[in-house]
Amino acid sequence: MAKQLQVRLVAVEEKVWSGEAEMLVARTTEGDLGVLPGHAPLLGQLAEPGQVRIKLAGGEQITYDVAGGFLSVDESGVTVLAESATPAAAAQSR
């Protein structure tokens, strides 16, 4: 089994999603950013409007529309702190 990435998606007032994933893709002010296990540490500002896609083992994907905030990658995984995060329409998920 491939190494997993620990992901935490947090909105200002609540933890939205937490768990293991194969990859996270987020839209930042610098462009789309893909994070895999072992990614170098970084801090990025989320673009507005933005979207975070969490790719799970087995091909499932969870997508959230986010507003404001940032993402942080460190040795423990990736944390996305958004002002708001809501599940994206099912038609947008792949």
Backbone atoms as SQL, in Angstrom:
CREATE TABLE atoms (id INTEGER PRIMARY KEY, chain TEXT, resi INTEGER, resn TEXT, atom TEXT, x REAL, y REAL, z REAL);
INSERT INTO atoms VALUES
  (1, 'A', 1, 'MET', 'N', 0.837, -1.181, 0.000),
  (2, 'A', 1, 'MET', 'CA', 0.000, 0.000, 0.000),
  (3, 'A', 1, 'MET', 'C', 0.882, 1.244, 0.000),
  (4, 'A', 2, 'ALA', 'N', 0.524, 2.210, -0.817),
  (5, 'A', 2, 'ALA', 'CA', 1.290, 3.441, -0.928),
  (6, 'A', 2, 'ALA', 'C', 1.172, 4.269, 0.350),
  (7, 'A', 3, 'LYS', 'N', 2.195, 5.051, 0.599),
  (8, 'A', 3, 'LYS', 'CA', 2.186, 5.937, 1.763),
  (9, 'A', 3, 'LYS', 'C', 1.030, 6.930, 1.634),
  (10, 'A', 4, 'GLN', 'N', 0.389, 7.218, 2.771),
  (11, 'A', 4, 'GLN', 'CA', -0.771, 8.119, 2.776),
  (12, 'A', 4, 'GLN', 'C', -0.388, 9.484, 3.339),
  (13, 'A', 5, 'LEU', 'N', -1.161, 10.476, 2.976),
  (14, 'A', 5, 'LEU', 'CA', -0.983, 11.859, 3.401),
  (15, 'A', 5, 'LEU', 'C', -2.032, 12.169, 4.455),
  (16, 'A', 6, 'GLN', 'N', -1.635, 12.680, 5.605),
  (17, 'A', 6, 'GLN', 'CA', -2.591, 13.077, 6.642),
  (18, 'A', 6, 'GLN', 'C', -3.126, 14.457, 6.284),
  (19, 'A', 7, 'VAL', 'N', -4.445, 14.566, 6.126),
  (20, 'A', 7, 'VAL', 'CA', -5.086, 15.812, 5.695),
  (21, 'A', 7, 'VAL', 'C', -6.044, 16.297, 6.773),
  (22, 'A', 8, 'ARG', 'N', -6.009, 17.595, 7.032),
  (23, 'A', 8, 'ARG', 'CA', -6.964, 18.254, 7.927),
  (24, 'A', 8, 'ARG', 'C', -7.520, 19.460, 7.202),
  (25, 'A', 9, 'LEU', 'N', -8.847, 19.499, 7.020),
  (26, 'A', 9, 'LEU', 'CA', -9.535, 20.640, 6.403),
  (27, 'A', 9, 'LEU', 'C', -10.381, 21.274, 7.490),
  (28, 'A', 10, 'VAL', 'N', -10.061, 22.521, 7.818),
  (29, 'A', 10, 'VAL', 'CA', -10.696, 23.207, 8.928),
  (30, 'A', 10, 'VAL', 'C', -11.246, 24.538, 8.449),
  (31, 'A', 11, 'ALA', 'N', -12.502, 24.820, 8.816),
  (32, 'A', 11, 'ALA', 'CA', -13.083, 26.146, 8.579),
  (33, 'A', 11, 'ALA', 'C', -12.988, 26.898, 9.904),
  (34, 'A', 12, 'VAL', 'N', -13.250, 28.173, 9.887),
  (35, 'A', 12, 'VAL', 'CA', -13.077, 29.002, 11.071),
  (36, 'A', 12, 'VAL', 'C', -13.766, 28.422, 12.300),
  (37, 'A', 13, 'GLU', 'N', -14.949, 27.897, 12.140),
  (38, 'A', 13, 'GLU', 'CA', -15.714, 27.460, 13.304),
  (39, 'A', 13, 'GLU', 'C', -15.832, 25.947, 13.468),
  (40, 'A', 14, 'GLU', 'N', -15.257, 25.148, 12.555),
  (41, 'A', 14, 'GLU', 'CA', -15.426, 23.704, 12.675),
  (42, 'A', 14, 'GLU', 'C', -14.377, 22.933, 11.888),
  (43, 'A', 15, 'LYS', 'N', -14.146, 21.680, 12.331),
  (44, 'A', 15, 'LYS', 'CA', -13.317, 20.767, 11.546),
  (45, 'A', 15, 'LYS', 'C', -14.232, 20.180, 10.475),
  (46, 'A', 16, 'VAL', 'N', -13.870, 20.345, 9.226),
  (47, 'A', 16, 'VAL', 'CA', -14.711, 19.911, 8.109),
  (48, 'A', 16, 'VAL', 'C', -14.411, 18.469, 7.723),
  (49, 'A', 17, 'TRP', 'N', -13.140, 18.132, 7.584),
  (50, 'A', 17, 'TRP', 'CA', -12.759, 16.771, 7.188),
  (51, 'A', 17, 'TRP', 'C', -11.353, 16.495, 7.686),
  (52, 'A', 18, 'SER', 'N', -11.113, 15.263, 8.106),
  (53, 'A', 18, 'SER', 'CA', -9.791, 14.853, 8.538),
  (54, 'A', 18, 'SER', 'C', -9.617, 13.380, 8.213),
  (55, 'A', 19, 'GLY', 'N', -8.453, 13.020, 7.715),
  (56, 'A', 19, 'GLY', 'CA', -8.202, 11.627, 7.412),
  (57, 'A', 19, 'GLY', 'C', -6.989, 11.454, 6.528),
  (58, 'A', 20, 'GLU', 'N', -6.825, 10.232, 6.010),
  (59, 'A', 20, 'GLU', 'CA', -5.704, 9.920, 5.141),
  (60, 'A', 20, 'GLU', 'C', -6.136, 9.985, 3.689),
  (61, 'A', 21, 'ALA', 'N', -5.236, 10.471, 2.848),
  (62, 'A', 21, 'ALA', 'CA', -5.517, 10.600, 1.422),
  (63, 'A', 21, 'ALA', 'C', -4.253, 10.289, 0.630),
  (64, 'A', 22, 'GLU', 'N', -4.432, 10.042, -0.659),
  (65, 'A', 22, 'GLU', 'CA', -3.283, 9.831, -1.535),
  (66, 'A', 22, 'GLU', 'C', -2.706, 11.151, -2.003),
  (67, 'A', 23, 'MET', 'N', -3.590, 12.176, -2.141),
  (68, 'A', 23, 'MET', 'CA', -3.161, 13.460, -2.695),
  (69, 'A', 23, 'MET', 'C', -4.182, 14.529, -2.357),
  (70, 'A', 24, 'LEU', 'N', -3.721, 15.762, -2.243),
  (71, 'A', 24, 'LEU', 'CA', -4.607, 16.912, -2.084),
  (72, 'A', 24, 'LEU', 'C', -4.238, 17.914, -3.167),
  (73, 'A', 25, 'VAL', 'N', -5.251, 18.488, -3.801),
  (74, 'A', 25, 'VAL', 'CA', -5.027, 19.530, -4.804),
  (75, 'A', 25, 'VAL', 'C', -5.815, 20.757, -4.358),
  (76, 'A', 26, 'ALA', 'N', -5.135, 21.902, -4.297),
  (77, 'A', 26, 'ALA', 'CA', -5.783, 23.146, -3.880),
  (78, 'A', 26, 'ALA', 'C', -5.397, 24.256, -4.839),
  (79, 'A', 27, 'ARG', 'N', -6.312, 25.198, -5.042),
  (80, 'A', 27, 'ARG', 'CA', -6.031, 26.362, -5.876),
  (81, 'A', 27, 'ARG', 'C', -5.490, 27.462, -4.961),
  (82, 'A', 28, 'THR', 'N', -4.263, 27.877, -5.209),
  (83, 'A', 28, 'THR', 'CA', -3.648, 28.944, -4.430),
  (84, 'A', 28, 'THR', 'C', -3.488, 30.184, -5.303),
  (85, 'A', 29, 'THR', 'N', -3.024, 31.266, -4.691),
  (86, 'A', 29, 'THR', 'CA', -2.800, 32.494, -5.464),
  (87, 'A', 29, 'THR', 'C', -1.677, 32.322, -6.483),
  (88, 'A', 30, 'GLU', 'N', -0.862, 31.268, -6.330),
  (89, 'A', 30, 'GLU', 'CA', 0.227, 30.979, -7.261),
  (90, 'A', 30, 'GLU', 'C', -0.180, 29.958, -8.325),
  (91, 'A', 31, 'GLY', 'N', -1.407, 29.410, -8.237),
  (92, 'A', 31, 'GLY', 'CA', -1.882, 28.397, -9.168),
  (93, 'A', 31, 'GLY', 'C', -2.280, 27.133, -8.433),
  (94, 'A', 32, 'ASP', 'N', -2.687, 26.102, -9.191),
  (95, 'A', 32, 'ASP', 'CA', -3.075, 24.834, -8.578),
  (96, 'A', 32, 'ASP', 'C', -1.838, 24.158, -7.990),
  (97, 'A', 33, 'LEU', 'N', -2.004, 23.602, -6.803),
  (98, 'A', 33, 'LEU', 'CA', -0.909, 22.968, -6.092),
  (99, 'A', 33, 'LEU', 'C', -1.316, 21.560, -5.701),
  (100, 'A', 34, 'GLY', 'N', -0.524, 20.569, -6.089),
  (101, 'A', 34, 'GLY', 'CA', -0.764, 19.188, -5.701),
  (102, 'A', 34, 'GLY', 'C', 0.189, 18.799, -4.581),
  (103, 'A', 35, 'VAL', 'N', -0.335, 18.165, -3.543),
  (104, 'A', 35, 'VAL', 'CA', 0.477, 17.751, -2.402),
  (105, 'A', 35, 'VAL', 'C', 0.391, 16.230, -2.267),
  (106, 'A', 36, 'LEU', 'N', 1.542, 15.585, -2.304),
  (107, 'A', 36, 'LEU', 'CA', 1.659, 14.142, -2.128),
  (108, 'A', 36, 'LEU', 'C', 2.396, 13.869, -0.818),
  (109, 'A', 37, 'PRO', 'N', 2.325, 12.633, -0.311),
  (110, 'A', 37, 'PRO', 'CA', 3.102, 12.307, 0.895),
  (111, 'A', 37, 'PRO', 'C', 4.582, 12.645, 0.681),
  (112, 'A', 38, 'GLY', 'N', 5.214, 13.234, 1.698),
  (113, 'A', 38, 'GLY', 'CA', 6.627, 13.586, 1.594),
  (114, 'A', 38, 'GLY', 'C', 6.889, 14.933, 0.945),
  (115, 'A', 39, 'HIS', 'N', 5.838, 15.706, 0.647),
  (116, 'A', 39, 'HIS', 'CA', 6.000, 17.022, 0.022),
  (117, 'A', 39, 'HIS', 'C', 6.848, 17.937, 0.914),
  (118, 'A', 40, 'ALA', 'N', 7.620, 18.798, 0.310),
  (119, 'A', 40, 'ALA', 'CA', 8.429, 19.761, 1.057),
  (120, 'A', 40, 'ALA', 'C', 7.522, 20.721, 1.830),
  (121, 'A', 41, 'PRO', 'N', 7.965, 21.178, 2.992),
  (122, 'A', 41, 'PRO', 'CA', 7.158, 22.131, 3.769),
  (123, 'A', 41, 'PRO', 'C', 6.895, 23.411, 2.971),
  (124, 'A', 42, 'LEU', 'N', 5.696, 23.950, 3.125),
  (125, 'A', 42, 'LEU', 'CA', 5.346, 25.210, 2.464),
  (126, 'A', 42, 'LEU', 'C', 4.122, 25.819, 3.120),
  (127, 'A', 43, 'LEU', 'N', 3.902, 27.081, 2.829),
  (128, 'A', 43, 'LEU', 'CA', 2.724, 27.802, 3.276),
  (129, 'A', 43, 'LEU', 'C', 2.184, 28.524, 2.057),
  (130, 'A', 44, 'GLY', 'N', 0.895, 28.315, 1.734),
  (131, 'A', 44, 'GLY', 'CA', 0.305, 28.942, 0.562),
  (132, 'A', 44, 'GLY', 'C', -1.027, 29.589, 0.881),
  (133, 'A', 45, 'GLN', 'N', -1.318, 30.683, 0.189),
  (134, 'A', 45, 'GLN', 'CA', -2.589, 31.378, 0.358),
  (135, 'A', 45, 'GLN', 'C', -3.594, 30.824, -0.654),
  (136, 'A', 46, 'LEU', 'N', -4.794, 30.464, -0.163),
  (137, 'A', 46, 'LEU', 'CA', -5.831, 29.937, -1.044),
  (138, 'A', 46, 'LEU', 'C', -6.379, 31.043, -1.928),
  (139, 'A', 47, 'ALA', 'N', -6.651, 30.716, -3.193),
  (140, 'A', 47, 'ALA', 'CA', -7.252, 31.661, -4.128),
  (141, 'A', 47, 'ALA', 'C', -8.741, 31.773, -3.833),
  (142, 'A', 48, 'GLU', 'N', -9.326, 32.902, -4.200),
  (143, 'A', 48, 'GLU', 'CA', -10.770, 33.090, -4.023),
  (144, 'A', 48, 'GLU', 'C', -11.404, 33.363, -5.371),
  (145, 'A', 49, 'PRO', 'N', -12.444, 32.678, -5.791),
  (146, 'A', 49, 'PRO', 'CA', -12.948, 31.486, -5.114),
  (147, 'A', 49, 'PRO', 'C', -11.979, 30.331, -5.339),
  (148, 'A', 50, 'GLY', 'N', -12.002, 29.389, -4.442),
  (149, 'A', 50, 'GLY', 'CA', -11.070, 28.277, -4.540),
  (150, 'A', 50, 'GLY', 'C', -11.751, 26.949, -4.350),
  (151, 'A', 51, 'GLN', 'N', -10.978, 25.912, -4.560),
  (152, 'A', 51, 'GLN', 'CA', -11.499, 24.563, -4.409),
  (153, 'A', 51, 'GLN', 'C', -10.375, 23.676, -3.883),
  (154, 'A', 52, 'VAL', 'N', -10.746, 22.740, -3.019),
  (155, 'A', 52, 'VAL', 'CA', -9.804, 21.758, -2.486),
  (156, 'A', 52, 'VAL', 'C', -10.335, 20.386, -2.867),
  (157, 'A', 53, 'ARG', 'N', -9.473, 19.574, -3.511),
  (158, 'A', 53, 'ARG', 'CA', -9.846, 18.211, -3.879),
  (159, 'A', 53, 'ARG', 'C', -8.972, 17.241, -3.103),
  (160, 'A', 54, 'ILE', 'N', -9.622, 16.311, -2.425),
  (161, 'A', 54, 'ILE', 'CA', -8.922, 15.301, -1.629),
  (162, 'A', 54, 'ILE', 'C', -9.117, 13.965, -2.329),
  (163, 'A', 55, 'LYS', 'N', -8.015, 13.385, -2.811),
  (164, 'A', 55, 'LYS', 'CA', -8.084, 12.113, -3.530),
  (165, 'A', 55, 'LYS', 'C', -7.778, 10.981, -2.557),
  (166, 'A', 56, 'LEU', 'N', -8.768, 10.120, -2.371),
  (167, 'A', 56, 'LEU', 'CA', -8.661, 9.010, -1.426),
  (168, 'A', 56, 'LEU', 'C', -8.189, 7.745, -2.124),
  (169, 'A', 57, 'ALA', 'N', -7.754, 6.765, -1.339),
  (170, 'A', 57, 'ALA', 'CA', -7.376, 5.467, -1.884),
  (171, 'A', 57, 'ALA', 'C', -8.588, 4.863, -2.580),
  (172, 'A', 58, 'GLY', 'N', -8.371, 4.178, -3.679),
  (173, 'A', 58, 'GLY', 'CA', -9.465, 3.549, -4.410),
  (174, 'A', 58, 'GLY', 'C', -10.104, 4.458, -5.440),
  (175, 'A', 59, 'GLY', 'N', -9.574, 5.675, -5.598),
  (176, 'A', 59, 'GLY', 'CA', -10.066, 6.558, -6.646),
  (177, 'A', 59, 'GLY', 'C', -11.163, 7.535, -6.245),
  (178, 'A', 60, 'GLU', 'N', -11.710, 7.397, -5.038),
  (179, 'A', 60, 'GLU', 'CA', -12.748, 8.337, -4.608),
  (180, 'A', 60, 'GLU', 'C', -12.139, 9.716, -4.398),
  (181, 'A', 61, 'GLN', 'N', -12.937, 10.748, -4.656),
  (182, 'A', 61, 'GLN', 'CA', -12.477, 12.121, -4.493),
  (183, 'A', 61, 'GLN', 'C', -13.530, 12.932, -3.751),
  (184, 'A', 62, 'ILE', 'N', -13.094, 13.745, -2.807),
  (185, 'A', 62, 'ILE', 'CA', -13.969, 14.648, -2.066),
  (186, 'A', 62, 'ILE', 'C', -13.573, 16.062, -2.460),
  (187, 'A', 63, 'THR', 'N', -14.562, 16.889, -2.802),
  (188, 'A', 63, 'THR', 'CA', -14.271, 18.246, -3.260),
  (189, 'A', 63, 'THR', 'C', -15.039, 19.256, -2.425),
  (190, 'A', 64, 'TYR', 'N', -14.325, 20.302, -2.003),
  (191, 'A', 64, 'TYR', 'CA', -14.924, 21.387, -1.230),
  (192, 'A', 64, 'TYR', 'C', -14.653, 22.714, -1.908),
  (193, 'A', 65, 'ASP', 'N', -15.667, 23.584, -1.925),
  (194, 'A', 65, 'ASP', 'CA', -15.482, 24.971, -2.332),
  (195, 'A', 65, 'ASP', 'C', -15.042, 25.723, -1.091),
  (196, 'A', 66, 'VAL', 'N', -13.965, 26.484, -1.199),
  (197, 'A', 66, 'VAL', 'CA', -13.438, 27.200, -0.044),
  (198, 'A', 66, 'VAL', 'C', -13.322, 28.686, -0.353),
  (199, 'A', 67, 'ALA', 'N', -13.389, 29.485, 0.706),
  (200, 'A', 67, 'ALA', 'CA', -13.205, 30.927, 0.581),
  (201, 'A', 67, 'ALA', 'C', -12.176, 31.360, 1.605),
  (202, 'A', 68, 'GLY', 'N', -11.196, 32.103, 1.160),
  (203, 'A', 68, 'GLY', 'CA', -10.179, 32.646, 2.057),
  (204, 'A', 68, 'GLY', 'C', -9.364, 31.570, 2.736),
  (205, 'A', 69, 'GLY', 'N', -8.263, 31.978, 3.341),
  (206, 'A', 69, 'GLY', 'CA', -7.474, 31.062, 4.132),
  (207, 'A', 69, 'GLY', 'C', -6.154, 30.677, 3.489),
  (208, 'A', 70, 'PHE', 'N', -5.573, 29.624, 4.030),
  (209, 'A', 70, 'PHE', 'CA', -4.275, 29.175, 3.562),
  (210, 'A', 70, 'PHE', 'C', -4.120, 27.677, 3.778),
  (211, 'A', 71, 'LEU', 'N', -3.034, 27.123, 3.236),
  (212, 'A', 71, 'LEU', 'CA', -2.702, 25.725, 3.498),
  (213, 'A', 71, 'LEU', 'C', -1.258, 25.661, 3.965),
  (214, 'A', 72, 'SER', 'N', -1.003, 24.701, 4.811),
  (215, 'A', 72, 'SER', 'CA', 0.318, 24.515, 5.380),
  (216, 'A', 72, 'SER', 'C', 0.709, 23.052, 5.230),
  (217, 'A', 73, 'VAL', 'N', 1.892, 22.827, 4.694),
  (218, 'A', 73, 'VAL', 'CA', 2.424, 21.471, 4.557),
  (219, 'A', 73, 'VAL', 'C', 3.633, 21.355, 5.475),
  (220, 'A', 74, 'ASP', 'N', 3.637, 20.320, 6.321),
  (221, 'A', 74, 'ASP', 'CA', 4.794, 20.038, 7.172),
  (222, 'A', 74, 'ASP', 'C', 4.984, 18.531, 7.248),
  (223, 'A', 75, 'GLU', 'N', 5.892, 18.087, 8.117),
  (224, 'A', 75, 'GLU', 'CA', 6.203, 16.657, 8.178),
  (225, 'A', 75, 'GLU', 'C', 5.027, 15.801, 8.624),
  (226, 'A', 76, 'SER', 'N', 4.025, 16.410, 9.290),
  (227, 'A', 76, 'SER', 'CA', 2.868, 15.624, 9.749),
  (228, 'A', 76, 'SER', 'C', 1.752, 15.544, 8.713),
  (229, 'A', 77, 'GLY', 'N', 1.839, 16.308, 7.627),
  (230, 'A', 77, 'GLY', 'CA', 0.807, 16.270, 6.591),
  (231, 'A', 77, 'GLY', 'C', 0.454, 17.656, 6.105),
  (232, 'A', 78, 'VAL', 'N', -0.794, 17.823, 5.697),
  (233, 'A', 78, 'VAL', 'CA', -1.249, 19.117, 5.168),
  (234, 'A', 78, 'VAL', 'C', -2.483, 19.567, 5.937),
  (235, 'A', 79, 'THR', 'N', -2.498, 20.842, 6.296),
  (236, 'A', 79, 'THR', 'CA', -3.646, 21.452, 6.960),
  (237, 'A', 79, 'THR', 'C', -4.156, 22.579, 6.084),
  (238, 'A', 80, 'VAL', 'N', -5.460, 22.565, 5.805),
  (239, 'A', 80, 'VAL', 'CA', -6.101, 23.644, 5.065),
  (240, 'A', 80, 'VAL', 'C', -6.992, 24.381, 6.054),
  (241, 'A', 81, 'LEU', 'N', -6.727, 25.663, 6.245),
  (242, 'A', 81, 'LEU', 'CA', -7.531, 26.498, 7.126),
  (243, 'A', 81, 'LEU', 'C', -8.229, 27.529, 6.255),
  (244, 'A', 82, 'ALA', 'N', -9.550, 27.358, 6.103),
  (245, 'A', 82, 'ALA', 'CA', -10.334, 28.237, 5.233),
  (246, 'A', 82, 'ALA', 'C', -11.331, 29.025, 6.075),
  (247, 'A', 83, 'GLU', 'N', -11.722, 30.185, 5.566),
  (248, 'A', 83, 'GLU', 'CA', -12.765, 30.950, 6.252),
  (249, 'A', 83, 'GLU', 'C', -14.087, 30.207, 6.167),
  (250, 'A', 84, 'SER', 'N', -14.341, 29.562, 5.032),
  (251, 'A', 84, 'SER', 'CA', -15.524, 28.703, 4.888),
  (252, 'A', 84, 'SER', 'C', -15.193, 27.571, 3.935),
  (253, 'A', 85, 'ALA', 'N', -15.842, 26.434, 4.144),
  (254, 'A', 85, 'ALA', 'CA', -15.665, 25.250, 3.281),
  (255, 'A', 85, 'ALA', 'C', -16.990, 24.524, 3.186),
  (256, 'A', 86, 'THR', 'N', -17.469, 24.361, 1.956),
  (257, 'A', 86, 'THR', 'CA', -18.740, 23.657, 1.744),
  (258, 'A', 86, 'THR', 'C', -18.534, 22.598, 0.668),
  (259, 'A', 87, 'PRO', 'N', -19.212, 21.456, 0.806),
  (260, 'A', 87, 'PRO', 'CA', -19.077, 20.413, -0.216),
  (261, 'A', 87, 'PRO', 'C', -19.469, 20.965, -1.593),
  (262, 'A', 88, 'ALA', 'N', -18.650, 20.639, -2.586),
  (263, 'A', 88, 'ALA', 'CA', -18.916, 21.073, -3.961),
  (264, 'A', 88, 'ALA', 'C', -20.042, 20.224, -4.537),
  (265, 'A', 89, 'ALA', 'N', -20.704, 20.734, -5.567),
  (266, 'A', 89, 'ALA', 'CA', -21.764, 19.993, -6.241),
  (267, 'A', 89, 'ALA', 'C', -21.216, 18.676, -6.760),
  (268, 'A', 90, 'ALA', 'N', -21.986, 17.613, -6.669),
  (269, 'A', 90, 'ALA', 'CA', -21.559, 16.269, -7.072),
  (270, 'A', 90, 'ALA', 'C', -21.104, 16.237, -8.523),
  (271, 'A', 91, 'ALA', 'N', -21.684, 17.069, -9.365),
  (272, 'A', 91, 'ALA', 'CA', -21.337, 17.076, -10.785),
  (273, 'A', 91, 'ALA', 'C', -19.892, 17.519, -10.989),
  (274, 'A', 92, 'GLN', 'N', -19.307, 18.250, -10.025),
  (275, 'A', 92, 'GLN', 'CA', -17.937, 18.720, -10.180),
  (276, 'A', 92, 'GLN', 'C', -16.929, 17.692, -9.722),
  (277, 'A', 93, 'SER', 'N', -17.338, 16.715, -8.935),
  (278, 'A', 93, 'SER', 'CA', -16.407, 15.693, -8.452),
  (279, 'A', 93, 'SER', 'C', -16.154, 14.677, -9.540),
  (280, 'A', 94, 'ARG', 'N', -14.941, 14.129, -9.537),
  (281, 'A', 94, 'ARG', 'CA', -14.608, 13.113, -10.538),
  (282, 'A', 94, 'ARG', 'C', -14.309, 11.812, -9.866);
